[in-house]
Amino acid sequence: MLYNGLLILAITAALAAGVAVGYVFRQRLSRKKLESSQSLSARIIDEAKKEAETIKKEAVLQAKENLLKAKTEFERDSRERKGELDVLERRLRAKEENLDRRVDLLAQKECANETREKGLMHRESQLAEKHERADQMLEEQQKKLEQIAGITSDEAKNFLIQSMEAAARRDAALLIRRIEEDARRTAEKTSQEIIAYAIQRYSGDYIAEHTVSVVNLPNDEMKGRIIGREGRNIRAIEAATGIDLIVDDTPEAVVLSSFDPVRREVARLSLERLITDGRIHPGRIEEIVKKVRLEVESIIKETGERISFDVGVHDLHPELITLLGSLKFRTSYSQNALQHSIEVAHLTGMMAAELKMNVKEAKRAGLLHDLGKAIDHKVEGTHAAIGADYAKRFGESPRIVQAIATHHDDGRNNTLLGVLVQAADTLSAARPGARREMLESYVKRLEELENIANSFSGVDKCFAIQAGREIRIMVENEKISDNDTVMLCRDIIKKIEAELAYPGQIKVTVIRETRVSDFAR
């Protein structure tokens, strides 16, 4: 036990001695580290101080350099601006000097202008006096010349103007005459042959329609039945048909009046059936008018189909056939529009055959050329424009549409087919007997035609012939020359076109003849 205790004491003493030795060692080691750290930190501080001083010196040097540069730039800018200001100042001084010189010049010019104005006023007064003296001298000379010549100055001017106008008219007449003769040599013979040949081959009859229709009655008692109690029957007829029914003193007849021939035909047929049936009252009137209207529409369609087949124009649209058939009830200057269209179709086809053109196309254009007259009382515009629009709408070719639209134009924008349709239209309307008019208007038109011709100087006699479609004028050969007859003919034509209304065209013929008589002794 004692041994163990001693051993433990010995070990404890050894451990205590080791701990003391370790502590001393650590104290020394820590002191050495502290000393080395202090020396290192002192060295780092010294180096940092040296580096800070170096940076400070460099910063001071850099600041001095920047300040020197800024100062240099400022001085350079100041010198430049000072130079610019000096230049501007010199310019301003030069401008001031120029302005001063200009003011002096203007003052001098103003003085000179005042002096010149005074001189001009003096000269104007002198010129005015000279003009007055010159005018007096001219008046005296003019009076002397008028006394010597025996005519006034106005008469001399008129004489000179008339002589110059006569010379110009002669030159123009010679030129016109030469141009017309050149054109006639090539065109007149061929055109006359074609037109004459077409007229010889075709001669159609005509139908004259009126704006009123007369319905014959079996007796005058029927008038009372047509009028009805308090006029109810006649009002029912007018309301159902859209026409005016005139019951006057004409024995056994009533008159149907309407601008629309289709309505007039419906009313005529309806009234005839009512008279035959004997039962006349508003209900029966409406029933008969409805039936007759359907029958007339059927007649119109059948007429259009028959005419297109007879002329040889096929594949027409049903609407065009209906419009064509309705022309049966339309008139122009009392000439039936459908018969006129048939004539134009035949004439156009014949002329097209002579010119080696498409005959079927020509007949088609001629037959449809007045299509617009069937509805021109319902649609705004000319019948040519309306017909062309409907033909285009229902599938006709552009050539047909163009011919329909231009068959009343002057020919400047027309095609050859349109010219043929225009010529055939004129031939059909202008031939003798094609169109009729009232006797009073006919005589009045002939008198106006002769009065227009007699209003020109140099006309001896004039005669309206061929039902007013031609006028022949005899002139005095002492007053009118051959060249003057050309201008006289054109002047008369212009006056007729401006003042006279007439169908078709009027031929003006001016005749000048020279007669020499003597005696054999």
HELIX and SHEET records of a PDB file:
HELIX    1   1 LEU A    2  ALA A  149  1                                 148    
HELIX    2   2 SER A  153  ARG A  201  1                                  49    
HELIX    3   3 GLU A  221  ILE A  227  1                                   7    
HELIX    4   4 ARG A  229  GLY A  231  5                                   3    
HELIX    5   5 ARG A  232  THR A  241  1                                  10    
HELIX    6   6 PRO A  261  ASP A  277  1                                  17    
HELIX    7   7 PRO A  282  VAL A  311  1                                  30    
HELIX    8   8 PRO A  318  SER A  326  1                                   9    
HELIX    9   9 LEU A  327  PHE A  329  5                                   3    
HELIX   10  10 ALA A  337  GLU A  354  1                                  18    
HELIX   11  11 VAL A  359  LEU A  368  1                                  10    
HELIX   12  12 LEU A  371  ALA A  374  5                                   4    
HELIX   13  13 HIS A  383  ARG A  393  1                                  11    
HELIX   14  14 PRO A  398  ALA A  405  1                                   8    
HELIX   15  15 LEU A  416  ALA A  430  1                                  15    
HELIX   16  16 LEU A  439  ASN A  454  1                                  16    
HELIX   17  17 ASP A  482  GLU A  499  1                                  18    
SHEET    1   A 3 VAL A 212  ASN A 216  0                                        
SHEET    2   A 3 ALA A 253  SER A 257 -1                                        
SHEET    3   A 3 ASP A 244  ILE A 246 -1                                        
SHEET    1   B 2 THR A 331  SER A 332  0                                        
SHEET    2   B 2 GLN A 335  ASN A 336 -1                                        
SHEET    1   C 3 VAL A 459  ILE A 465  0                                        
SHEET    2   C 3 GLU A 470  VAL A 475 -1                                        
SHEET    3   C 3 LYS A 507  ILE A 511  1                                        
END                                                                             
